[in-house]
Amino acid sequence: MEEKATLDRILIEEIDTEIDPGAQKLWLDESKRRYEALLREELEARPGEEVMLRVRDRLRSTDR
């Protein structure tokens, strides 16, 4: 779990060089909430490639 939270933090820092501590805490809290829900089997994990394809499709559809 700590590895995923660390990865989230690193990715956020790379995207936004001016990190708002409040926003960073919200992202970390959300990551923790989702991970815990995954462990309780309340959420279904999806392959990263599938998720990225869906995100790209959504971004393309909003650019039109």
CHARMM-style PDB file with segment names, atoms N, HN, CA, C and O in Angstrom:
ATOM      1  N   MET     1       0.830  -1.188   0.000  1.00  0.00      PROA
ATOM      2  CA  MET     1       0.000   0.000   0.000  1.00  0.00      PROA
ATOM      3  C   MET     1       0.877   1.255   0.000  1.00  0.00      PROA
ATOM      4  O   MET     1       0.574   2.220  -0.703  1.00  0.00      PROA
ATOM      5  N   GLU     2       1.936   1.249   0.765  1.00  0.00      PROA
ATOM      6  HN  GLU     2       2.182   0.466   1.335  1.00  0.00      PROA
ATOM      7  CA  GLU     2       2.813   2.417   0.814  1.00  0.00      PROA
ATOM      8  C   GLU     2       3.455   2.683  -0.538  1.00  0.00      PROA
ATOM      9  O   GLU     2       3.662   3.834  -0.920  1.00  0.00      PROA
ATOM     10  N   GLU     3       3.773   1.593  -1.273  1.00  0.00      PROA
ATOM     11  HN  GLU     3       3.604   0.657  -0.962  1.00  0.00      PROA
ATOM     12  CA  GLU     3       4.387   1.758  -2.592  1.00  0.00      PROA
ATOM     13  C   GLU     3       3.439   2.487  -3.536  1.00  0.00      PROA
ATOM     14  O   GLU     3       3.870   3.359  -4.291  1.00  0.00      PROA
ATOM     15  N   LYS     4       2.162   2.144  -3.504  1.00  0.00      PROA
ATOM     16  HN  LYS     4       1.812   1.435  -2.892  1.00  0.00      PROA
ATOM     17  CA  LYS     4       1.183   2.796  -4.379  1.00  0.00      PROA
ATOM     18  C   LYS     4       1.007   4.255  -3.988  1.00  0.00      PROA
ATOM     19  O   LYS     4       0.909   5.125  -4.853  1.00  0.00      PROA
ATOM     20  N   ALA     5       0.965   4.524  -2.697  1.00  0.00      PROA
ATOM     21  HN  ALA     5       1.044   3.817  -1.994  1.00  0.00      PROA
ATOM     22  CA  ALA     5       0.842   5.909  -2.245  1.00  0.00      PROA
ATOM     23  C   ALA     5       2.074   6.710  -2.648  1.00  0.00      PROA
ATOM     24  O   ALA     5       1.963   7.876  -3.027  1.00  0.00      PROA
ATOM     25  N   THR     6       3.240   6.093  -2.569  1.00  0.00      PROA
ATOM     26  HN  THR     6       3.330   5.145  -2.262  1.00  0.00      PROA
ATOM     27  CA  THR     6       4.471   6.767  -2.974  1.00  0.00      PROA
ATOM     28  C   THR     6       4.450   7.047  -4.462  1.00  0.00      PROA
ATOM     29  O   THR     6       4.825   8.137  -4.894  1.00  0.00      PROA
ATOM     30  N   LEU     7       4.015   6.074  -5.252  1.00  0.00      PROA
ATOM     31  HN  LEU     7       3.710   5.189  -4.901  1.00  0.00      PROA
ATOM     32  CA  LEU     7       3.915   6.273  -6.701  1.00  0.00      PROA
ATOM     33  C   LEU     7       2.944   7.398  -7.015  1.00  0.00      PROA
ATOM     34  O   LEU     7       3.235   8.247  -7.857  1.00  0.00      PROA
ATOM     35  N   ASP     8       1.798   7.419  -6.355  1.00  0.00      PROA
ATOM     36  HN  ASP     8       1.561   6.730  -5.671  1.00  0.00      PROA
ATOM     37  CA  ASP     8       0.825   8.498  -6.558  1.00  0.00      PROA
ATOM     38  C   ASP     8       1.467   9.857  -6.281  1.00  0.00      PROA
ATOM     39  O   ASP     8       1.314  10.800  -7.057  1.00  0.00      PROA
ATOM     40  N   ARG     9       2.181   9.939  -5.168  1.00  0.00      PROA
ATOM     41  HN  ARG     9       2.305   9.173  -4.537  1.00  0.00      PROA
ATOM     42  CA  ARG     9       2.815  11.207  -4.789  1.00  0.00      PROA
ATOM     43  C   ARG     9       3.835  11.634  -5.840  1.00  0.00      PROA
ATOM     44  O   ARG     9       3.880  12.803  -6.222  1.00  0.00      PROA
ATOM     45  N   ILE    10       4.651  10.699  -6.307  1.00  0.00      PROA
ATOM     46  HN  ILE    10       4.615   9.749  -5.996  1.00  0.00      PROA
ATOM     47  CA  ILE    10       5.677  11.011  -7.309  1.00  0.00      PROA
ATOM     48  C   ILE    10       5.026  11.490  -8.601  1.00  0.00      PROA
ATOM     49  O   ILE    10       5.468  12.478  -9.187  1.00  0.00      PROA
ATOM     50  N   LEU    11       3.980  10.799  -9.048  1.00  0.00      PROA
ATOM     51  HN  LEU    11       3.621   9.996  -8.572  1.00  0.00      PROA
ATOM     52  CA  LEU    11       3.307  11.191 -10.281  1.00  0.00      PROA
ATOM     53  C   LEU    11       2.674  12.571 -10.159  1.00  0.00      PROA
ATOM     54  O   LEU    11       2.747  13.377 -11.086  1.00  0.00      PROA
ATOM     55  N   ILE    12       2.068  12.836  -9.040  1.00  0.00      PROA
ATOM     56  HN  ILE    12       2.009  12.181  -8.287  1.00  0.00      PROA
ATOM     57  CA  ILE    12       1.456  14.147  -8.822  1.00  0.00      PROA
ATOM     58  C   ILE    12       2.523  15.233  -8.830  1.00  0.00      PROA
ATOM     59  O   ILE    12       2.325  16.293  -9.423  1.00  0.00      PROA
ATOM     60  N   GLU    13       3.643  14.977  -8.182  1.00  0.00      PROA
ATOM     61  HN  GLU    13       3.804  14.116  -7.701  1.00  0.00      PROA
ATOM     62  CA  GLU    13       4.712  15.969  -8.134  1.00  0.00      PROA
ATOM     63  C   GLU    13       5.282  16.250  -9.520  1.00  0.00      PROA
ATOM     64  O   GLU    13       5.649  17.387  -9.816  1.00  0.00      PROA
ATOM     65  N   GLU    14       5.360  15.224 -10.378  1.00  0.00      PROA
ATOM     66  HN  GLU    14       5.062  14.301 -10.137  1.00  0.00      PROA
ATOM     67  CA  GLU    14       5.877  15.423 -11.724  1.00  0.00      PROA
ATOM     68  C   GLU    14       4.917  16.247 -12.572  1.00  0.00      PROA
ATOM     69  O   GLU    14       5.350  17.023 -13.424  1.00  0.00      PROA
ATOM     70  N   ILE    15       3.631  16.083 -12.346  1.00  0.00      PROA
ATOM     71  HN  ILE    15       3.280  15.453 -11.653  1.00  0.00      PROA
ATOM     72  CA  ILE    15       2.637  16.811 -13.129  1.00  0.00      PROA
ATOM     73  C   ILE    15       2.519  18.256 -12.663  1.00  0.00      PROA
ATOM     74  O   ILE    15       2.433  19.174 -13.479  1.00  0.00      PROA
ATOM     75  N   ASP    16       2.515  18.447 -11.387  1.00  0.00      PROA
ATOM     76  HN  ASP    16       2.584  17.702 -10.724  1.00  0.00      PROA
ATOM     77  CA  ASP    16       2.283  19.773 -10.808  1.00  0.00      PROA
ATOM     78  C   ASP    16       3.466  20.144  -9.924  1.00  0.00      PROA
ATOM     79  O   ASP    16       3.626  19.610  -8.826  1.00  0.00      PROA
ATOM     80  N   THR    17       4.289  21.063 -10.412  1.00  0.00      PROA
ATOM     81  HN  THR    17       4.159  21.497 -11.303  1.00  0.00      PROA
ATOM     82  CA  THR    17       5.483  21.424  -9.643  1.00  0.00      PROA
ATOM     83  C   THR    17       5.153  22.299  -8.442  1.00  0.00      PROA
ATOM     84  O   THR    17       5.957  22.392  -7.515  1.00  0.00      PROA
ATOM     85  N   GLU    18       3.998  22.935  -8.437  1.00  0.00      PROA
ATOM     86  HN  GLU    18       3.345  22.859  -9.190  1.00  0.00      PROA
ATOM     87  CA  GLU    18       3.567  23.736  -7.291  1.00  0.00      PROA
ATOM     88  C   GLU    18       2.467  22.980  -6.559  1.00  0.00      PROA
ATOM     89  O   GLU    18       1.283  23.167  -6.836  1.00  0.00      PROA
ATOM     90  N   ILE    19       2.863  22.138  -5.637  1.00  0.00      PROA
ATOM     91  HN  ILE    19       3.826  21.986  -5.413  1.00  0.00      PROA
ATOM     92  CA  ILE    19       1.899  21.275  -4.953  1.00  0.00      PROA
ATOM     93  C   ILE    19       1.254  22.014  -3.793  1.00  0.00      PROA
ATOM     94  O   ILE    19       1.923  22.572  -2.923  1.00  0.00      PROA
ATOM     95  N   ASP    20      -0.045  21.996  -3.816  1.00  0.00      PROA
ATOM     96  HN  ASP    20      -0.588  21.543  -4.523  1.00  0.00      PROA
ATOM     97  CA  ASP    20      -0.829  22.517  -2.703  1.00  0.00      PROA
ATOM     98  C   ASP    20      -0.902  21.399  -1.661  1.00  0.00      PROA
ATOM     99  O   ASP    20      -1.435  20.327  -1.948  1.00  0.00      PROA
ATOM    100  N   PRO    21      -0.374  21.634  -0.459  1.00  0.00      PROA
ATOM    101  CA  PRO    21      -0.380  20.567   0.553  1.00  0.00      PROA
ATOM    102  C   PRO    21      -1.782  20.005   0.818  1.00  0.00      PROA
ATOM    103  O   PRO    21      -1.926  18.807   1.064  1.00  0.00      PROA
ATOM    104  N   GLY    22      -2.788  20.832   0.773  1.00  0.00      PROA
ATOM    105  HN  GLY    22      -2.671  21.805   0.573  1.00  0.00      PROA
ATOM    106  CA  GLY    22      -4.154  20.353   0.980  1.00  0.00      PROA
ATOM    107  C   GLY    22      -4.589  19.413  -0.127  1.00  0.00      PROA
ATOM    108  O   GLY    22      -5.201  18.377   0.134  1.00  0.00      PROA
ATOM    109  N   ALA    23      -4.273  19.773  -1.365  1.00  0.00      PROA
ATOM    110  HN  ALA    23      -3.775  20.615  -1.576  1.00  0.00      PROA
ATOM    111  CA  ALA    23      -4.637  18.919  -2.500  1.00  0.00      PROA
ATOM    112  C   ALA    23      -3.852  17.615  -2.449  1.00  0.00      PROA
ATOM    113  O   ALA    23      -4.390  16.546  -2.739  1.00  0.00      PROA
ATOM    114  N   GLN    24      -2.590  17.707  -2.082  1.00  0.00      PROA
ATOM    115  HN  GLN    24      -2.153  18.575  -1.846  1.00  0.00      PROA
ATOM    116  CA  GLN    24      -1.772  16.492  -1.994  1.00  0.00      PROA
ATOM    117  C   GLN    24      -2.364  15.534  -0.955  1.00  0.00      PROA
ATOM    118  O   GLN    24      -2.441  14.330  -1.197  1.00  0.00      PROA
ATOM    119  N   LYS    25      -2.776  16.057   0.184  1.00  0.00      PROA
ATOM    120  HN  LYS    25      -2.714  17.036   0.380  1.00  0.00      PROA
ATOM    121  CA  LYS    25      -3.374  15.217   1.219  1.00  0.00      PROA
ATOM    122  C   LYS    25      -4.665  14.585   0.711  1.00  0.00      PROA
ATOM    123  O   LYS    25      -4.930  13.415   0.986  1.00  0.00      PROA
ATOM    124  N   LEU    26      -5.471  15.348  -0.030  1.00  0.00      PROA
ATOM    125  HN  LEU    26      -5.256  16.298  -0.253  1.00  0.00      PROA
ATOM    126  CA  LEU    26      -6.713  14.788  -0.584  1.00  0.00      PROA
ATOM    127  C   LEU    26      -6.422  13.626  -1.528  1.00  0.00      PROA
ATOM    128  O   LEU    26      -7.091  12.594  -1.470  1.00  0.00      PROA
ATOM    129  N   TRP    27      -5.416  13.792  -2.406  1.00  0.00      PROA
ATOM    130  HN  TRP    27      -4.872  14.630  -2.453  1.00  0.00      PROA
ATOM    131  CA  TRP    27      -5.055  12.722  -3.335  1.00  0.00      PROA
ATOM    132  C   TRP    27      -4.582  11.483  -2.583  1.00  0.00      PROA
ATOM    133  O   TRP    27      -4.974  10.363  -2.911  1.00  0.00      PROA
ATOM    134  N   LEU    28      -3.744  11.686  -1.581  1.00  0.00      PROA
ATOM    135  HN  LEU    28      -3.425  12.595  -1.315  1.00  0.00      PROA
ATOM    136  CA  LEU    28      -3.244  10.550  -0.817  1.00  0.00      PROA
ATOM    137  C   LEU    28      -4.370   9.859  -0.047  1.00  0.00      PROA
ATOM    138  O   LEU    28      -4.420   8.631   0.022  1.00  0.00      PROA
ATOM    139  N   ASP    29      -5.262  10.647   0.526  1.00  0.00      PROA
ATOM    140  HN  ASP    29      -5.222  11.645   0.471  1.00  0.00      PROA
ATOM    141  CA  ASP    29      -6.410  10.074   1.233  1.00  0.00      PROA
ATOM    142  C   ASP    29      -7.285   9.266   0.278  1.00  0.00      PROA
ATOM    143  O   ASP    29      -7.740   8.175   0.621  1.00  0.00      PROA
ATOM    144  N   GLU    30      -7.519   9.802  -0.916  1.00  0.00      PROA
ATOM    145  HN  GLU    30      -7.149  10.689  -1.194  1.00  0.00      PROA
ATOM    146  CA  GLU    30      -8.340   9.108  -1.908  1.00  0.00      PROA
ATOM    147  C   GLU    30      -7.663   7.816  -2.352  1.00  0.00      PROA
ATOM    148  O   GLU    30      -8.320   6.785  -2.502  1.00  0.00      PROA
ATOM    149  N   SER    31      -6.357   7.872  -2.559  1.00  0.00      PROA
ATOM    150  HN  SER    31      -5.824   8.709  -2.437  1.00  0.00      PROA
ATOM    151  CA  SER    31      -5.621   6.665  -2.948  1.00  0.00      PROA
ATOM    152  C   SER    31      -5.747   5.598  -1.875  1.00  0.00      PROA
ATOM    153  O   SER    31      -5.975   4.427  -2.178  1.00  0.00      PROA
ATOM    154  N   LYS    32      -5.600   6.000  -0.633  1.00  0.00      PROA
ATOM    155  HN  LYS    32      -5.415   6.951  -0.387  1.00  0.00      PROA
ATOM    156  CA  LYS    32      -5.713   5.060   0.481  1.00  0.00      PROA
ATOM    157  C   LYS    32      -7.129   4.493   0.557  1.00  0.00      PROA
ATOM    158  O   LYS    32      -7.303   3.291   0.756  1.00  0.00      PROA
ATOM    159  N   ARG    33      -8.138   5.347   0.400  1.00  0.00      PROA
ATOM    160  HN  ARG    33      -7.996   6.324   0.239  1.00  0.00      PROA
ATOM    161  CA  ARG    33      -9.533   4.899   0.452  1.00  0.00      PROA
ATOM    162  C   ARG    33      -9.808   3.863  -0.631  1.00  0.00      PROA
ATOM    163  O   ARG    33     -10.437   2.836  -0.375  1.00  0.00      PROA
ATOM    164  N   ARG    34      -9.331   4.141  -1.844  1.00  0.00      PROA
ATOM    165  HN  ARG    34      -8.820   4.975  -2.052  1.00  0.00      PROA
ATOM    166  CA  ARG    34      -9.572   3.209  -2.948  1.00  0.00      PROA
ATOM    167  C   ARG    34      -8.820   1.898  -2.753  1.00  0.00      PROA
ATOM    168  O   ARG    34      -9.347   0.825  -3.050  1.00  0.00      PROA
ATOM    169  N   TYR    35      -7.600   1.984  -2.258  1.00  0.00      PROA
ATOM    170  HN  TYR    35      -7.173   2.855  -2.016  1.00  0.00      PROA
ATOM    171  CA  TYR    35      -6.826   0.765  -2.033  1.00  0.00      PROA
ATOM    172  C   TYR    35      -7.499  -0.105  -0.975  1.00  0.00      PROA
ATOM    173  O   TYR    35      -7.591  -1.323  -1.131  1.00  0.00      PROA
ATOM    174  N   GLU    36      -7.962   0.513   0.086  1.00  0.00      PROA
ATOM    175  HN  GLU    36      -7.888   1.503   0.213  1.00  0.00      PROA
ATOM    176  CA  GLU    36      -8.644  -0.239   1.143  1.00  0.00      PROA
ATOM    177  C   GLU    36      -9.949  -0.852   0.622  1.00  0.00      PROA
ATOM    178  O   GLU    36     -10.299  -1.971   0.996  1.00  0.00      PROA
ATOM    179  N   ALA    37     -10.665  -0.126  -0.236  1.00  0.00      PROA
ATOM    180  HN  ALA    37     -10.381   0.783  -0.539  1.00  0.00      PROA
ATOM    181  CA  ALA    37     -11.887  -0.659  -0.841  1.00  0.00      PROA
ATOM    182  C   ALA    37     -11.557  -1.848  -1.748  1.00  0.00      PROA
ATOM    183  O   ALA    37     -12.319  -2.812  -1.827  1.00  0.00      PROA
ATOM    184  N   LEU    38     -10.421  -1.765  -2.425  1.00  0.00      PROA
ATOM    185  HN  LEU    38      -9.802  -0.982  -2.361  1.00  0.00      PROA
ATOM    186  CA  LEU    38      -9.974  -2.871  -3.269  1.00  0.00      PROA
ATOM    187  C   LEU    38      -9.690  -4.106  -2.416  1.00  0.00      PROA
ATOM    188  O   LEU    38     -10.064  -5.219  -2.786  1.00  0.00      PROA
ATOM    189  N   LEU    39      -9.033  -3.910  -1.280  1.00  0.00      PROA
ATOM    190  HN  LEU    39      -8.729  -3.006  -0.980  1.00  0.00      PROA
ATOM    191  CA  LEU    39      -8.745  -5.034  -0.390  1.00  0.00      PROA
ATOM    192  C   LEU    39     -10.026  -5.667   0.160  1.00  0.00      PROA
ATOM    193  O   LEU    39     -10.084  -6.876   0.383  1.00  0.00      PROA
ATOM    194  N   ARG    40     -11.046  -4.840   0.374  1.00  0.00      PROA
ATOM    195  HN  ARG    40     -10.999  -3.858   0.192  1.00  0.00      PROA
ATOM    196  CA  ARG    40     -12.333  -5.354   0.861  1.00  0.00      PROA
ATOM    197  C   ARG    40     -13.195  -5.903  -0.284  1.00  0.00      PROA
ATOM    198  O   ARG    40     -14.327  -6.339  -0.072  1.00  0.00      PROA
ATOM    199  N   GLU    41     -12.639  -5.874  -1.492  1.00  0.00      PROA
ATOM    200  HN  GLU    41     -11.720  -5.520  -1.664  1.00  0.00      PROA
ATOM    201  CA  GLU    41     -13.312  -6.348  -2.703  1.00  0.00      PROA
ATOM    202  C   GLU    41     -14.562  -5.544  -3.027  1.00  0.00      PROA
ATOM    203  O   GLU    41     -15.517  -6.070  -3.600  1.00  0.00      PROA
ATOM    204  N   GLU    42     -14.553  -4.265  -2.659  1.00  0.00      PROA
ATOM    205  HN  GLU    42     -13.778  -3.838  -2.195  1.00  0.00      PROA
ATOM    206  CA  GLU    42     -15.644  -3.357  -3.017  1.00  0.00      PROA
ATOM    207  C   GLU    42     -15.380  -2.681  -4.359  1.00  0.00      PROA
ATOM    208  O   GLU    42     -16.286  -2.113  -4.968  1.00  0.00      PROA
ATOM    209  N   LEU    43     -14.140  -2.748  -4.810  1.00  0.00      PROA
ATOM    210  HN  LEU    43     -13.404  -3.210  -4.315  1.00  0.00      PROA
ATOM    211  CA  LEU    43     -13.741  -2.221  -6.108  1.00  0.00      PROA
ATOM    212  C   LEU    43     -13.052  -3.328  -6.889  1.00  0.00      PROA
ATOM    213  O   LEU    43     -12.466  -4.242  -6.309  1.00  0.00      PROA
ATOM    214  N   GLU    44     -13.129  -3.238  -8.191  1.00  0.00      PROA
ATOM    215  HN  GLU    44     -13.605  -2.496  -8.662  1.00  0.00      PROA
ATOM    216  CA  GLU    44     -12.480  -4.213  -9.056  1.00  0.00      PROA
ATOM    217  C   GLU    44     -11.252  -3.564  -9.691  1.00  0.00      PROA
ATOM    218  O   GLU    44     -11.331  -2.469 -10.247  1.00  0.00      PROA
ATOM    219  N   ALA    45     -10.139  -4.244  -9.601  1.00  0.00      PROA
ATOM    220  HN  ALA    45     -10.075  -5.134  -9.149  1.00  0.00      PROA
ATOM    221  CA  ALA    45      -8.915  -3.745 -10.231  1.00  0.00      PROA
ATOM    222  C   ALA    45      -9.019  -3.929 -11.746  1.00  0.00      PROA
ATOM    223  O   ALA    45      -9.598  -4.901 -12.232  1.00  0.00      PROA
ATOM    224  N   ARG    46      -8.455  -2.990 -12.463  1.00  0.00      PROA
ATOM    225  HN  ARG    46      -7.985  -2.201 -12.068  1.00  0.00      PROA
ATOM    226  CA  ARG    46      -8.421  -3.080 -13.924  1.00  0.00      PROA
ATOM    227  C   ARG    46      -6.976  -2.929 -14.383  1.00  0.00      PROA
ATOM    228  O   ARG    46      -6.195  -2.220 -13.748  1.00  0.00      PROA
ATOM    229  N   PRO    47      -6.617  -3.585 -15.474  1.00  0.00      PROA
ATOM    230  CA  PRO    47      -5.250  -3.440 -15.979  1.00  0.00      PROA
ATOM    231  C   PRO    47      -4.964  -1.978 -16.353  1.00  0.00      PROA
ATOM    232  O   PRO    47      -5.822  -1.282 -16.896  1.00  0.00      PROA
ATOM    233  N   GLY    48      -3.758  -1.538 -16.054  1.00  0.00      PROA
ATOM    234  HN  GLY    48      -3.061  -2.103 -15.613  1.00  0.00      PROA
ATOM    235  CA  GLY    48      -3.373  -0.161 -16.336  1.00  0.00      PROA
ATOM    236  C   GLY    48      -3.558   0.216 -17.798  1.00  0.00      PROA
ATOM    237  O   GLY    48      -3.983   1.330 -18.105  1.00  0.00      PROA
ATOM    238  N   GLU    49      -3.239  -0.711 -18.704  1.00  0.00      PROA
ATOM    239  HN  GLU    49      -2.894  -1.616 -18.454  1.00  0.00      PROA
ATOM    240  CA  GLU    49      -3.398  -0.422 -20.137  1.00  0.00      PROA
ATOM    241  C   GLU    49      -4.853  -0.115 -20.477  1.00  0.00      PROA
ATOM    242  O   GLU    49      -5.134   0.802 -21.249  1.00  0.00      PROA
ATOM    243  N   GLU    50      -5.767  -0.876 -19.907  1.00  0.00      PROA
ATOM    244  HN  GLU    50      -5.539  -1.621 -19.280  1.00  0.00      PROA
ATOM    245  CA  GLU    50      -7.196  -0.655 -20.153  1.00  0.00      PROA
ATOM    246  C   GLU    50      -7.623   0.720 -19.637  1.00  0.00      PROA
ATOM    247  O   GLU    50      -8.342   1.453 -20.316  1.00  0.00      PROA
ATOM    248  N   VAL    51      -7.180   1.050 -18.453  1.00  0.00      PROA
ATOM    249  HN  VAL    51      -6.596   0.454 -17.902  1.00  0.00      PROA
ATOM    250  CA  VAL    51      -7.532   2.344 -17.855  1.00  0.00      PROA
ATOM    251  C   VAL    51      -7.001   3.488 -18.720  1.00  0.00      PROA
ATOM    252  O   VAL    51      -7.722   4.448 -18.991  1.00  0.00      PROA
ATOM    253  N   MET    52      -5.754   3.388 -19.149  1.00  0.00      PROA
ATOM    254  HN  MET    52      -5.168   2.608 -18.929  1.00  0.00      PROA
ATOM    255  CA  MET    52      -5.167   4.460 -19.956  1.00  0.00      PROA
ATOM    256  C   MET    52      -5.885   4.602 -21.298  1.00  0.00      PROA
ATOM    257  O   MET    52      -6.080   5.721 -21.773  1.00  0.00      PROA
ATOM    258  N   LEU    53      -6.279   3.498 -21.908  1.00  0.00      PROA
ATOM    259  HN  LEU    53      -6.121   2.589 -21.521  1.00  0.00      PROA
ATOM    260  CA  LEU    53      -7.036   3.572 -23.162  1.00  0.00      PROA
ATOM    261  C   LEU    53      -8.362   4.301 -22.953  1.00  0.00      PROA
ATOM    262  O   LEU    53      -8.763   5.127 -23.773  1.00  0.00      PROA
ATOM    263  N   ARG    54      -9.038   3.984 -21.847  1.00  0.00      PROA
ATOM    264  HN  ARG    54      -8.713   3.313 -21.182  1.00  0.00      PROA
ATOM    265  CA  ARG    54     -10.318   4.643 -21.558  1.00  0.00      PROA
ATOM    266  C   ARG    54     -10.123   6.143 -21.314  1.00  0.00      PROA
ATOM    267  O   ARG    54     -10.926   6.958 -21.768  1.00  0.00      PROA
ATOM    268  N   VAL    55      -9.075   6.494 -20.610  1.00  0.00      PROA
ATOM    269  HN  VAL    55      -8.423   5.832 -20.241  1.00  0.00      PROA
ATOM    270  CA  VAL    55      -8.789   7.909 -20.353  1.00  0.00      PROA
ATOM    271  C   VAL    55      -8.510   8.627 -21.665  1.00  0.00      PROA
ATOM    272  O   VAL    55      -9.045   9.708 -21.910  1.00  0.00      PROA
ATOM    273  N   ARG    56      -7.675   8.028 -22.509  1.00  0.00      PROA
ATOM    274  HN  ARG    56      -7.241   7.150 -22.310  1.00  0.00      PROA
ATOM    275  CA  ARG    56      -7.354   8.656 -23.805  1.00  0.00      PROA
ATOM    276  C   ARG    56      -8.610   8.829 -24.651  1.00  0.00      PROA
ATOM    277  O   ARG    56      -8.795   9.870 -25.283  1.00  0.00      PROA
ATOM    278  N   ASP    57      -9.474   7.815 -24.666  1.00  0.00      PROA
ATOM    279  HN  ASP    57      -9.323   6.970 -24.153  1.00  0.00      PROA
ATOM    280  CA  ASP    57     -10.728   7.916 -25.423  1.00  0.00      PROA
ATOM    281  C   ASP    57     -11.584   9.065 -24.906  1.00  0.00      PROA
ATOM    282  O   ASP    57     -12.148   9.827 -25.691  1.00  0.00      PROA
ATOM    283  N   ARG    58     -11.681   9.189 -23.583  1.00  0.00      PROA
ATOM    284  HN  ARG    58     -11.223   8.570 -22.945  1.00  0.00      PROA
ATOM    285  CA  ARG    58     -12.479  10.284 -23.004  1.00  0.00      PROA
ATOM    286  C   ARG    58     -11.877  11.644 -23.350  1.00  0.00      PROA
ATOM    287  O   ARG    58     -12.599  12.590 -23.664  1.00  0.00      PROA
ATOM    288  N   LEU    59     -10.563  11.733 -23.289  1.00  0.00      PROA
ATOM    289  HN  LEU    59      -9.976  10.964 -23.033  1.00  0.00      PROA
ATOM    290  CA  LEU    59      -9.919  13.007 -23.619  1.00  0.00      PROA
ATOM    291  C   LEU    59     -10.140  13.376 -25.081  1.00  0.00      PROA
ATOM    292  O   LEU    59     -10.377  14.539 -25.406  1.00  0.00      PROA
ATOM    293  N   ARG    60     -10.061  12.386 -25.953  1.00  0.00      PROA
ATOM    294  HN  ARG    60      -9.868  11.441 -25.688  1.00  0.00      PROA
ATOM    295  CA  ARG    60     -10.311  12.641 -27.371  1.00  0.00      PROA
ATOM    296  C   ARG    60     -11.737  13.104 -27.609  1.00  0.00      PROA
ATOM    297  O   ARG    60     -11.973  13.995 -28.425  1.00  0.00      PROA
ATOM    298  N   SER    61     -12.685  12.510 -26.909  1.00  0.00      PROA
ATOM    299  HN  SER    61     -12.493  11.786 -26.247  1.00  0.00      PROA
ATOM    300  CA  SER    61     -14.084  12.870 -27.123  1.00  0.00      PROA
ATOM    301  C   SER    61     -14.396  14.277 -26.598  1.00  0.00      PROA
ATOM    302  O   SER    61     -15.315  14.924 -27.100  1.00  0.00      PROA
ATOM    303  N   THR    62     -13.661  14.754 -25.614  1.00  0.00      PROA
ATOM    304  HN  THR    62     -12.914  14.229 -25.207  1.00  0.00      PROA
ATOM    305  CA  THR    62     -13.896  16.104 -25.109  1.00  0.00      PROA
ATOM    306  C   THR    62     -13.198  17.156 -25.958  1.00  0.00      PROA
ATOM    307  O   THR    62     -13.539  18.336 -25.877  1.00  0.00      PROA
ATOM    308  N   ASP    63     -12.223  16.748 -26.773  1.00  0.00      PROA
ATOM    309  HN  ASP    63     -11.946  15.790 -26.839  1.00  0.00      PROA
ATOM    310  CA  ASP    63     -11.517  17.696 -27.647  1.00  0.00      PROA
ATOM    311  C   ASP    63     -12.326  18.036 -28.886  1.00  0.00      PROA
ATOM    312  O   ASP    63     -12.008  19.000 -29.582  1.00  0.00      PROA
ATOM    313  N   ARG    64     -13.354  17.273 -29.171  1.00  0.00      PROA
ATOM    314  HN  ARG    64     -13.613  16.489 -28.605  1.00  0.00      PROA
ATOM    315  CA  ARG    64     -14.128  17.481 -30.413  1.00  0.00      PROA
ATOM    316  C   ARG    64     -15.085  18.604 -30.297  1.00  0.00      PROA
ATOM    317  OT1 ARG    64     -15.804  18.903 -31.250  1.00  0.00      PROA
TER     318      ARG     64
END
